[in-house]
């Protein structure tokens, strides 16, 4: 599951949980759909992600694709190493546009 503050939906990042494996996929899907439905840009903090699997990465890729198609920007305030590796291993860099890491080509 991911959390977004209801106090300030426009500036509070959607914070991804540490465990983004298949058991968390339904809650993550609901959260991403709700974020997409609000319109506007979405800021995601994936800095705490410690475990991620294909199910969660597929959801993030579909969300990124749909947000882009709707004209909504998706920005990342934090990206953990496991999240970065998962995106790279599955070749999802083009869909899930994570920020470039300093010193990494």
C-alpha positions in Angstrom: 0.0 0.0 0.0 1.1 3.6 -0.5 0.1 6.6 1.5 -0.8 10.1 0.5 -1.6 12.8 3.0 -5.2 14.1 2.8 -4.1 17.4 4.2 -2.4 18.7 1.1 -3.0 16.4 -1.8 -1.2 18.7 -4.3 2.1 18.8 -2.6 2.3 15.7 -0.3 4.1 12.9 -2.1 2.6 9.5 -2.6 4.9 7.4 -0.3 5.5 3.8 -1.4 5.7 1.2 1.3 8.9 -0.8 2.0 7.3 -4.1 0.8 6.0 -3.8 -2.7 5.5 -7.5 -3.5 2.4 -9.1 -4.9 0.4 -9.1 -1.6 0.6 -5.3 -1.7 -0.4 -5.0 -5.3 -4.2 -4.5 -4.8 -3.7 -1.7 -2.4 -1.0 -0.1 -4.5 -3.3 -0.3 -7.6 -6.2 1.4 -5.7 -3.8 4.2 -4.5 -2.4 4.7 -8.0 -5.8 4.8 -9.6 -7.0 7.4 -7.0 -3.9 9.5 -7.7 -4.6 9.3 -11.4 -8.3 10.3 -10.9 -7.4 13.5 -9.0 -5.7 14.8 -12.1 -2.6 17.0 -12.1 0.9 15.9 -11.4 1.8 13.1 -9.0 4.9 13.1 -6.8 6.1 9.7 -5.7 8.5 8.9 -2.9 10.0 5.4 -3.5 12.9 5.9 -1.1 11.7 3.4 1.5 11.1 0.5 -1.0 13.1 -2.4 0.3 11.4 -5.3 -1.7 9.7 -5.0 -5.0 8.5 -7.6 -7.5 7.2 -7.7 -11.0 3.6 -7.2 -10.0 4.3 -3.8 -8.4 6.6 -2.8 -11.2 3.9 -3.6 -13.7 1.5 -1.4 -11.8 4.0 1.5 -11.6 4.6 1.1 -15.4 0.9 1.1 -16.3 0.3 4.1 -13.9 3.2 6.0 -15.5 1.9 5.2 -19.0 -1.6 6.3 -18.2 -0.6 9.4 -16.4 1.6 10.5 -19.3 -1.3 9.8 -21.8 -3.6 12.0 -19.7 -1.0 14.8 -19.6 -0.1 14.4 -15.9 3.5 14.7 -14.8 5.0 12.0 -12.6 8.0 13.0 -10.5 10.1 11.0 -8.0 11.4 12.5 -4.8 13.1 9.3 -3.6 14.2 6.1 -5.3 15.7 3.2 -3.4 18.3 0.9 -4.8 15.9 -2.1 -4.9 13.4 -0.1 -6.9 16.1 1.3 -9.2 17.4 -2.3 -9.8 13.9 -3.7 -10.4 13.1 -1.1 -13.0 16.4 -1.7 -14.8 16.3 -5.5 -14.7 12.8 -5.5 -16.3 13.8 -2.8 -18.8 11.0 -0.5 -17.7 13.2 2.7 -17.7 11.2 4.1 -20.6 7.9 3.8 -18.8 8.9 4.4 -15.2 11.1 7.4 -15.7 13.1 7.4 -12.5 15.5 10.3 -12.0 19.1 9.7 -13.0 21.5 8.9 -10.1 24.5 11.1 -9.6 27.6 9.5 -10.9 25.6 6.8 -12.8 25.5 6.7 -16.5 
